[in-house]
């Protein structure tokens, strides 16, 4: 995640991460901690971190997380980050698993 991402790409990544944190309809403490660490690793500024906190209270709008919009050059990074949040609490629910599998299929290059 240390690659250079634009501000828009950083927030896009965090929208996906937060959306997957909500996949089982509840954001666990471990997921919150992971998201905070990701925000730090990405170098988010205070305003960006506030936005991420809002997404942890209420999921991002579904139309703001279109897998087709994931930059081709960063697809692996997005998949890895989403996988990390799905596994963060040590339990992968069927909803999380299915949602992740669909995401991976949609972002794989054709």
N, CA and C atoms as an extended XYZ file, in Angstrom:
330
Properties=species:S:1:pos:R:3:atomname:S:1:resname:S:1:resid:I:1 pbc="F F F"
N         0.816       -1.201        0.000 N   UNK     1
C         0.000        0.000        0.000 CA  UNK     1
C         0.852        1.254        0.000 C   UNK     1
N         2.129        1.082       -0.104 N   UNK     2
C         3.006        2.237       -0.048 CA  UNK     2
C         3.167        2.905       -1.409 C   UNK     2
N         2.552        2.317       -2.428 N   UNK     3
C         2.613        2.956       -3.740 CA  UNK     3
C         1.936        4.309       -3.679 C   UNK     3
N         2.331        5.137       -4.572 N   UNK     4
C         1.734        6.474       -4.604 CA  UNK     4
C         0.335        6.394       -5.213 C   UNK     4
N        -0.615        6.820       -4.455 N   UNK     5
C        -1.988        6.928       -4.927 CA  UNK     5
C        -2.392        8.389       -4.850 C   UNK     5
N        -3.221        8.805       -5.779 N   UNK     6
C        -3.753       10.162       -5.712 CA  UNK     6
C        -4.736       10.233       -4.541 C   UNK     6
N        -5.105       11.433       -4.172 N   UNK     7
C        -6.083       11.607       -3.092 CA  UNK     7
C        -7.369       10.855       -3.430 C   UNK     7
N        -7.828       10.969       -4.668 N   UNK     8
C        -9.052       10.286       -5.082 CA  UNK     8
C        -8.906        8.769       -4.969 C   UNK     8
N        -7.743        8.245       -5.368 N   UNK     9
C        -7.512        6.803       -5.296 CA  UNK     9
C        -7.429        6.317       -3.854 C   UNK     9
N        -6.808        7.112       -2.979 N   UNK    10
C        -6.737        6.732       -1.562 CA  UNK    10
C        -8.140        6.634       -0.965 C   UNK    10
N        -8.965        7.633       -1.263 N   UNK    11
C       -10.327        7.618       -0.729 CA  UNK    11
C       -11.157        6.513       -1.364 C   UNK    11
N       -10.925        6.249       -2.634 N   UNK    12
C       -11.620        5.153       -3.295 CA  UNK    12
C       -11.280        3.822       -2.625 C   UNK    12
N       -10.006        3.611       -2.360 N   UNK    13
C        -9.577        2.391       -1.677 CA  UNK    13
C       -10.260        2.279       -0.319 C   UNK    13
N       -10.275        3.364        0.418 N   UNK    14
C       -10.882        3.323        1.749 CA  UNK    14
C       -12.396        3.129        1.668 C   UNK    14
N       -13.048        3.631        0.621 N   UNK    15
C       -14.488        3.365        0.451 CA  UNK    15
C       -14.722        1.865        0.302 C   UNK    15
N       -13.886        1.206       -0.521 N   UNK    16
C       -14.029       -0.242       -0.688 CA  UNK    16
C       -13.764       -0.972        0.627 C   UNK    16
N       -12.698       -0.597        1.310 N   UNK    17
C       -12.358       -1.244        2.577 CA  UNK    17
C       -13.511       -1.090        3.569 C   UNK    17
N       -14.051        0.102        3.688 N   UNK    18
C       -15.152        0.327        4.634 CA  UNK    18
C       -16.413       -0.423        4.201 C   UNK    18
N       -16.666       -0.481        2.914 N   UNK    19
C       -17.824       -1.234        2.428 CA  UNK    19
C       -17.709       -2.700        2.823 C   UNK    19
N       -16.513       -3.274        2.682 N   UNK    20
C       -16.328       -4.668        3.063 CA  UNK    20
C       -16.352       -4.851        4.575 C   UNK    20
N       -15.960       -3.852        5.328 N   UNK    21
C       -16.085       -3.940        6.788 CA  UNK    21
C       -17.562       -4.070        7.174 C   UNK    21
N       -18.443       -3.512        6.349 N   UNK    22
C       -19.880       -3.567        6.596 CA  UNK    22
C       -20.548       -4.810        5.988 C   UNK    22
N       -19.801       -5.669        5.313 N   UNK    23
C       -20.392       -6.794        4.572 CA  UNK    23
C       -21.293       -7.669        5.427 C   UNK    23
N       -20.952       -7.848        6.696 N   UNK    24
C       -21.776       -8.673        7.590 CA  UNK    24
C       -22.705       -7.807        8.448 C   UNK    24
N       -22.858       -6.543        8.035 N   UNK    25
C       -23.768       -5.575        8.664 CA  UNK    25
C       -23.327       -5.077       10.035 C   UNK    25
N       -22.074       -5.377       10.395 N   UNK    26
C       -21.546       -4.915       11.678 CA  UNK    26
C       -20.031       -4.741       11.562 C   UNK    26
N       -19.546       -3.568       11.935 N   UNK    27
C       -18.105       -3.306       11.893 CA  UNK    27
C       -17.517       -3.668       13.250 C   UNK    27
N       -16.630       -4.660       13.241 N   UNK    28
C       -16.010       -5.145       14.468 CA  UNK    28
C       -14.845       -4.233       14.888 C   UNK    28
N       -14.484       -4.303       16.159 N   UNK    29
C       -13.377       -3.492       16.679 CA  UNK    29
C       -12.084       -3.765       15.919 C   UNK    29
N       -11.833       -5.036       15.584 N   UNK    30
C       -10.614       -5.390       14.856 CA  UNK    30
C       -10.594       -4.746       13.467 C   UNK    30
N       -11.767       -4.684       12.853 N   UNK    31
C       -11.879       -4.054       11.539 CA  UNK    31
C       -11.620       -2.551       11.642 C   UNK    31
N       -12.149       -1.932       12.679 N   UNK    32
C       -11.913       -0.498       12.894 CA  UNK    32
C       -10.420       -0.202       13.075 C   UNK    32
N        -9.759       -1.048       13.855 N   UNK    33
C        -8.322       -0.861       14.082 CA  UNK    33
C        -7.538       -1.023       12.786 C   UNK    33
N        -7.896       -2.021       12.011 N   UNK    34
C        -7.223       -2.244       10.736 CA  UNK    34
C        -7.435       -1.064        9.801 C   UNK    34
N        -8.642       -0.583        9.724 N   UNK    35
C        -8.936        0.558        8.851 CA  UNK    35
C        -8.127        1.775        9.284 C   UNK    35
N        -8.008        1.995       10.581 N   UNK    36
C        -7.207        3.118       11.085 CA  UNK    36
C        -5.737        2.954       10.696 C   UNK    36
N        -5.219        1.733       10.800 N   UNK    37
C        -3.823        1.489       10.387 CA  UNK    37
C        -3.641        1.717        8.891 C   UNK    37
N        -4.613        1.279        8.106 N   UNK    38
C        -4.546        1.510        6.659 CA  UNK    38
C        -4.547        2.991        6.342 C   UNK    38
N        -5.386        3.726        7.037 N   UNK    39
C        -5.458        5.181        6.814 CA  UNK    39
C        -4.112        5.824        7.119 C   UNK    39
N        -3.463        5.352        8.177 N   UNK    40
C        -2.131        5.877        8.513 CA  UNK    40
C        -1.105        5.500        7.445 C   UNK    40
N        -1.132        4.230        7.017 N   UNK    41
C        -0.177        3.775        5.996 CA  UNK    41
C        -0.345        4.529        4.680 C   UNK    41
N        -1.583        4.885        4.379 N   UNK    42
C        -1.854        5.618        3.146 CA  UNK    42
C        -1.545        7.107        3.281 C   UNK    42
N        -1.263        7.551        4.492 N   UNK    43
C        -0.949        8.958        4.707 CA  UNK    43
C        -2.155        9.869        4.577 C   UNK    43
N        -3.331        9.377        4.980 N   UNK    44
C        -4.521       10.216        4.892 CA  UNK    44
C        -4.391       11.413        5.822 C   UNK    44
N        -4.891       12.547        5.361 N   UNK    45
C        -4.877       13.736        6.216 CA  UNK    45
C        -6.082       13.684        7.161 C   UNK    45
N        -6.182       14.650        8.047 N   UNK    46
C        -7.239       14.633        9.068 CA  UNK    46
C        -8.635       14.630        8.457 C   UNK    46
N        -8.855       15.437        7.412 N   UNK    47
C       -10.173       15.474        6.777 CA  UNK    47
C       -10.519       14.131        6.144 C   UNK    47
N        -9.538       13.498        5.515 N   UNK    48
C        -9.770       12.185        4.904 CA  UNK    48
C       -10.067       11.146        5.980 C   UNK    48
N        -9.352       11.208        7.094 N   UNK    49
C        -9.607       10.271        8.194 CA  UNK    49
C       -11.004       10.484        8.783 C   UNK    49
N       -11.452       11.732        8.847 N   UNK    50
C       -12.815       12.010        9.333 CA  UNK    50
C       -13.839       11.370        8.407 C   UNK    50
N       -13.593       11.450        7.103 N   UNK    51
C       -14.504       10.832        6.143 CA  UNK    51
C       -14.532        9.319        6.332 C   UNK    51
N       -13.377        8.718        6.516 N   UNK    52
C       -13.307        7.272        6.745 CA  UNK    52
C       -14.068        6.913        8.022 C   UNK    52
N       -13.928        7.701        9.061 N   UNK    53
C       -14.674        7.454       10.307 CA  UNK    53
C       -16.178        7.473       10.062 C   UNK    53
N       -16.624        8.385        9.210 N   UNK    54
C       -18.060        8.441        8.868 CA  UNK    54
C       -18.489        7.160        8.174 C   UNK    54
N       -17.622        6.642        7.292 N   UNK    55
C       -17.955        5.400        6.579 CA  UNK    55
C       -17.978        4.205        7.515 C   UNK    55
N       -17.289        4.289        8.624 N   UNK    56
C       -17.341        3.203        9.600 CA  UNK    56
C       -18.589        3.289       10.477 C   UNK    56
N       -19.223        4.458       10.498 N   UNK    57
C       -20.484        4.637       11.227 CA  UNK    57
C       -21.678        4.313       10.338 C   UNK    57
N       -21.522        4.597        9.051 N   UNK    58
C       -22.564        4.339        8.061 CA  UNK    58
C       -21.856        4.032        6.751 C   UNK    58
N       -22.185        2.926        6.108 N   UNK    59
C       -21.411        2.521        4.926 CA  UNK    59
C       -21.450        3.553        3.803 C   UNK    59
N       -20.409        3.571        2.991 N   UNK    60
C       -20.395        4.476        1.837 CA  UNK    60
C       -21.569        4.154        0.909 C   UNK    60
N       -22.038        5.134        0.173 N   UNK    61
C       -23.124        4.866       -0.790 CA  UNK    61
C       -22.682        3.775       -1.770 C   UNK    61
N       -23.579        2.860       -2.046 N   UNK    62
C       -23.253        1.716       -2.884 CA  UNK    62
C       -22.782        2.143       -4.276 C   UNK    62
N       -23.290        3.248       -4.782 N   UNK    63
C       -22.885        3.688       -6.122 CA  UNK    63
C       -21.496        4.328       -6.133 C   UNK    63
N       -20.866        4.429       -4.970 N   UNK    64
C       -19.509        4.998       -4.912 CA  UNK    64
C       -18.440        3.915       -4.883 C   UNK    64
N       -18.840        2.649       -4.977 N   UNK    65
C       -17.890        1.534       -4.930 CA  UNK    65
C       -18.113        0.585       -6.106 C   UNK    65
N       -17.881        1.085       -7.284 N   UNK    66
C       -18.027        0.280       -8.494 CA  UNK    66
C       -16.688       -0.367       -8.818 C   UNK    66
N       -16.618       -1.694       -8.765 N   UNK    67
C       -15.348       -2.362       -9.065 CA  UNK    67
C       -14.769       -1.991      -10.428 C   UNK    67
N       -15.607       -1.631      -11.365 N   UNK    68
C       -15.118       -1.232      -12.691 CA  UNK    68
C       -14.283        0.047      -12.631 C   UNK    68
N       -14.448        0.815      -11.569 N   UNK    69
C       -13.711        2.072      -11.413 CA  UNK    69
C       -12.347        1.897      -10.752 C   UNK    69
N       -12.037        0.688      -10.296 N   UNK    70
C       -10.744        0.452       -9.647 CA  UNK    70
C        -9.651        0.593      -10.704 C   UNK    70
N        -8.686        1.478      -10.471 N   UNK    71
C        -7.623        1.664      -11.457 CA  UNK    71
C        -6.894        0.342      -11.734 C   UNK    71
N        -6.719        0.043      -12.997 N   UNK    72
C        -6.079       -1.212      -13.392 CA  UNK    72
C        -4.742       -1.408      -12.674 C   UNK    72
N        -3.955       -0.370      -12.581 N   UNK    73
C        -2.619       -0.460      -11.982 CA  UNK    73
C        -2.671       -0.769      -10.484 C   UNK    73
N        -3.811       -0.569       -9.858 N   UNK    74
C        -3.913       -0.743       -8.407 CA  UNK    74
C        -4.855       -1.876       -7.998 C   UNK    74
N        -5.281       -2.676       -8.943 N   UNK    75
C        -6.259       -3.726       -8.628 CA  UNK    75
C        -5.758       -4.703       -7.577 C   UNK    75
N        -4.517       -5.144       -7.693 N   UNK    76
C        -3.982       -6.084       -6.703 CA  UNK    76
C        -3.967       -5.450       -5.317 C   UNK    76
N        -3.587       -4.193       -5.246 N   UNK    77
C        -3.567       -3.487       -3.966 CA  UNK    77
C        -4.969       -3.429       -3.356 C   UNK    77
N        -5.976       -3.148       -4.175 N   UNK    78
C        -7.346       -3.074       -3.688 CA  UNK    78
C        -7.803       -4.450       -3.191 C   UNK    78
N        -7.520       -5.497       -3.970 N   UNK    79
C        -7.914       -6.851       -3.578 CA  UNK    79
C        -7.230       -7.236       -2.270 C   UNK    79
N        -5.941       -6.956       -2.159 N   UNK    80
C        -5.203       -7.287       -0.931 CA  UNK    80
C        -5.759       -6.546        0.277 C   UNK    80
N        -6.091       -5.266        0.104 N   UNK    81
C        -6.629       -4.471        1.216 CA  UNK    81
C        -8.005       -4.981        1.630 C   UNK    81
N        -8.825       -5.302        0.660 N   UNK    82
C       -10.165       -5.821        0.962 CA  UNK    82
C       -10.054       -7.182        1.648 C   UNK    82
N        -9.167       -8.041        1.158 N   UNK    83
C        -8.960       -9.349        1.791 CA  UNK    83
C        -8.559       -9.168        3.256 C   UNK    83
N        -7.678       -8.208        3.493 N   UNK    84
C        -7.198       -7.956        4.853 CA  UNK    84
C        -8.344       -7.568        5.790 C   UNK    84
N        -9.235       -6.709        5.323 N   UNK    85
C       -10.340       -6.284        6.186 CA  UNK    85
C       -11.358       -7.411        6.364 C   UNK    85
N       -11.568       -8.221        5.339 N   UNK    86
C       -12.502       -9.343        5.456 CA  UNK    86
C       -12.023      -10.325        6.530 C   UNK    86
N       -10.722      -10.515        6.630 N   UNK    87
C       -10.160      -11.472        7.592 CA  UNK    87
C        -9.838      -10.845        8.955 C   UNK    87
N       -10.003       -9.544        9.095 N   UNK    88
C        -9.522       -8.808       10.272 CA  UNK    88
C       -10.047       -9.338       11.599 C   UNK    88
N       -11.313       -9.726       11.645 N   UNK    89
C       -11.878      -10.150       12.930 CA  UNK    89
C       -11.762      -11.652       13.161 C   UNK    89
N       -11.093      -12.360       12.238 N   UNK    90
C       -10.886      -13.786       12.404 CA  UNK    90
C       -12.062      -14.646       11.985 C   UNK    90
N       -13.133      -14.022       11.526 N   UNK    91
C       -14.320      -14.753       11.087 CA  UNK    91
C       -14.720      -14.222        9.713 C   UNK    91
N       -14.787      -15.114        8.737 N   UNK    92
C       -15.254      -14.727        7.407 CA  UNK    92
C       -16.651      -15.311        7.232 C   UNK    92
N       -17.642      -14.432        7.267 N   UNK    93
C       -19.021      -14.889        7.125 CA  UNK    93
C       -19.281      -15.265        5.670 C   UNK    93
N       -20.330      -16.032        5.426 N   UNK    94
C       -20.670      -16.354        4.034 CA  UNK    94
C       -20.891      -15.092        3.187 C   UNK    94
N       -21.495      -14.071        3.776 N   UNK    95
C       -21.723      -12.817        3.047 CA  UNK    95
C       -20.404      -12.169        2.656 C   UNK    95
N       -19.466      -12.127        3.604 N   UNK    96
C       -18.151      -11.548        3.321 CA  UNK    96
C       -17.433      -12.347        2.238 C   UNK    96
N       -17.469      -13.655        2.364 N   UNK    97
C       -16.811      -14.524        1.391 CA  UNK    97
C       -17.385      -14.300       -0.007 C   UNK    97
N       -18.704      -14.352       -0.115 N   UNK    98
C       -19.347      -14.194       -1.418 CA  UNK    98
C       -19.079      -12.815       -2.014 C   UNK    98
N       -19.192      -11.798       -1.193 N   UNK    99
C       -18.949      -10.433       -1.660 CA  UNK    99
C       -17.505      -10.277       -2.148 C   UNK    99
N       -16.569      -10.854       -1.411 N   UNK   100
C       -15.164      -10.784       -1.801 CA  UNK   100
C       -14.927      -11.516       -3.118 C   UNK   100
N       -15.495      -12.692       -3.269 N   UNK   101
C       -15.302      -13.460       -4.504 CA  UNK   101
C       -15.841      -12.709       -5.715 C   UNK   101
N       -16.987      -12.087       -5.571 N   UNK   102
C       -17.560      -11.296       -6.668 CA  UNK   102
C       -16.641      -10.114       -6.980 C   UNK   102
N       -16.158       -9.447       -5.952 N   UNK   103
C       -15.252       -8.307       -6.147 CA  UNK   103
C       -14.019       -8.740       -6.930 C   UNK   103
N       -13.402       -9.837       -6.524 N   UNK   104
C       -12.189      -10.323       -7.195 CA  UNK   104
C       -12.488      -10.616       -8.661 C   UNK   104
N       -13.605      -11.271       -8.930 N   UNK   105
C       -13.957      -11.580      -10.322 CA  UNK   105
C       -14.162      -10.310      -11.143 C   UNK   105
N       -14.751       -9.302      -10.526 N   UNK   106
C       -15.045       -8.070      -11.261 CA  UNK   106
C       -13.815       -7.212      -11.520 C   UNK   106
N       -12.805       -7.305      -10.677 N   UNK   107
C       -11.615       -6.469      -10.888 CA  UNK   107
C       -10.501       -7.182      -11.642 C   UNK   107
N       -10.650       -8.492      -11.860 N   UNK   108
C        -9.628       -9.204      -12.628 CA  UNK   108
C        -9.630       -8.702      -14.065 C   UNK   108
N        -8.447       -8.524      -14.623 N   UNK   109
C        -8.374       -8.091      -16.016 CA  UNK   109
C        -9.037       -9.111      -16.936 C   UNK   109
N        -9.688       -8.623      -17.913 N   UNK   110
C       -10.365       -9.484      -18.888 CA  UNK   110
C        -9.383       -9.987      -19.922 C   UNK   110
